[in-house]
Structure formats: structure tokens, C-alpha cells
Amino acid sequence: MKIKILFFGISSDLVGLSNLDFEVDKALTVKKLKILLNKKYVHLKNLDVYAIAVNENYAIDDLVLKENDEVAIIPPVSGG
């Protein structure tokens, strides 16, 4: 199964990519994807928390991803 991952802000800097076609053997949840990404891109662990959006909608950890989903990694944003 192939999904597209988009990295924004500091997450892009940490992994060295702005987007990635990610191939997995089977359907997985958002939570399991986070675990896989943290193993493959160990610098992502430097982010205490980040949001995930799937197909432009914020996603919860137990959402099951499907073929060709677009997943965005959204780090915390601060400003004044």
C-alpha cells in the first residue's frame, strides 16, 4: 500500500524532506504510522507532539489509512 506523506515546518527540517511516497505492506493506523516514522526518521522524536492530517482533515490515532491517502505531519506552531 502506498501513501504520500507531507512534512511541514520543523518536521521537514528534521527528516530532510518535504514529501515522501511511503510504502507499507498492509493497512495501518495513524498511531502505527507514527511509530514507523519515528523508527525510520529518529530525529522526529525531537518533536514532543505533532498533529496528523489525512486527506486534509485532522486524524485521530485509530484512523485506518487507505491506499493513496495523503498524510500531513504538522508540528506545533507558535507565534505572537
C-alpha positions as a printed NumPy array, in Angstrom:
array([[ 0.   ,  0.   ,  0.   ],
       [ 1.332,  3.434, -0.912],
       [ 0.608,  6.676,  0.92 ],
       [ 2.005, 10.156,  0.394],
       [ 3.468, 11.926,  3.406],
       [ 3.905, 15.692,  3.548],
       [ 6.215, 17.236,  6.152],
       [ 5.674, 20.824,  7.303],
       [ 7.764, 23.258,  9.321],
       [10.377, 21.775, 11.618],
       [ 9.306, 18.213, 10.729],
       [10.587, 18.827,  7.198],
       [13.921, 20.017,  8.592],
       [14.197, 17.003, 10.903],
       [13.679, 14.397,  8.179],
       [15.327, 16.354,  5.356],
       [12.299, 16.01 ,  3.07 ],
       [ 9.163, 17.96 ,  2.275],
       [ 7.278, 14.935,  0.949],
       [ 7.675, 11.207,  0.64 ],
       [ 5.934,  8.303, -1.077],
       [ 5.75 ,  5.729,  1.717],
       [ 5.175,  2.05 ,  1.004],
       [ 3.765, -0.322,  3.635],
       [ 2.802, -3.972,  3.403],
       [-0.641, -3.663,  4.937],
       [-3.22 , -1.192,  6.175],
       [-2.188,  0.554,  9.351],
       [-3.479,  3.117, 11.79 ],
       [-2.21 ,  6.659, 12.205],
       [-0.646,  5.603, 15.519],
       [ 1.29 ,  2.752, 13.87 ],
       [ 2.424,  5.101, 11.099],
       [ 3.816,  7.475, 13.752],
       [ 5.762,  4.585, 15.276],
       [ 7.174,  3.583, 11.881],
       [ 8.155,  7.161, 11.05 ],
       [ 9.829,  7.647, 14.428],
       [11.894,  4.495, 13.829],
       [12.86 ,  5.44 , 10.277],
       [13.43 ,  9.15 , 10.978],
       [14.784,  9.173, 14.529],
       [15.031, 12.979, 14.628],
       [11.223, 13.165, 14.592],
       [11.409, 12.049, 18.214],
       [12.699, 15.568, 18.943],
       [ 9.128, 16.766, 18.455],
       [ 7.203, 16.051, 21.635],
       [ 3.947, 16.136, 19.754],
       [ 2.732, 16.716, 16.233],
       [-0.638, 16.57 , 14.552],
       [-1.539, 14.298, 11.667],
       [-3.957, 15.22 ,  8.925],
       [-5.217, 12.652,  6.446],
       [-6.627, 13.963,  3.188],
       [-6.695, 17.496,  4.65 ],
       [-8.625, 16.536,  7.813],
       [-7.099, 16.176, 11.269],
       [-6.921, 12.491, 12.166],
       [-7.135, 10.516, 15.389],
       [-4.643,  7.763, 16.225],
       [-7.007,  4.86 , 15.483],
       [-7.938,  6.014, 11.957],
       [-7.021,  3.281,  9.459],
       [-5.09 ,  4.577,  6.467],
       [-6.028,  3.551,  2.924],
       [-4.184,  3.267, -0.388],
       [-3.208,  6.682, -1.818],
       [-4.072,  8.625,  1.346],
       [-2.217, 11.906,  1.757],
       [-0.834, 12.283,  5.272],
       [ 0.457, 15.604,  6.583],
       [ 2.824, 15.846,  9.553],
       [ 2.028, 19.139, 11.275],
       [ 4.323, 20.294, 14.078],
       [ 3.206, 22.699, 16.802],
       [ 3.096, 26.331, 15.728],
       [ 3.766, 29.266, 17.981],
       [ 3.502, 32.932, 17.377],
       [ 2.614, 36.191, 18.905]])
